[in-house]
């Protein structure tokens, strides 16, 4: 799934198709599902894969908000795991605060909407 949908091994442009269909939440949802399998220990990909998934998840959340299905914003374990991954690398740190702000909006908290540069 990762190679096909996220890396776009076959040139399907799934992320762009979801964006054009005004449903980037669908893409976000299966990226989140992949992150959740990592968090639970069911899938142990290389660290760069986990980081890529966290970045994709955060970018889509920042762009369109959270999908809020059972395995995304209703999952406190995943919402704690994702910022930790984002904060683990200097290049991904700028995504952590906007991701947390997006989560706060879903929870009804008001923390602003800083977006990465």
C-alpha positions, 0 to 999 in steps of 0.5 A: 500500500505504501509503495502504491499509494504514497510513493506512487510507484505506478504513477496513479497520482492518488493524492492528486486525484483525492485532492481534485475530488475534494476528498483529500481526507480519503488519502489522509485516512489510509496514510493514518491507517498505515501510521497506526499499524506502525504505532501498534507494531504490526508493521515495522518499516524503515524509519524514513517510511515512518517519517514520510507517512507522518509528514504526509499525514500532517501535510494533509491535516494542515491543508484540509483539516482532520478526517476524524474517522475512528483511527485519526482524531478519535485516536489519542494514541495516534495523535500523540505518536504523530507529533513525536515522529515529526519532532524527531527530525529537524526537517519535519519539526515545522509540521508539528505545531500546525498539526497540533493546531489542526487537532486543537481546532477539531477538539474545539480549542483555539490555538491559531493556524500556523502553517509551515514555510 
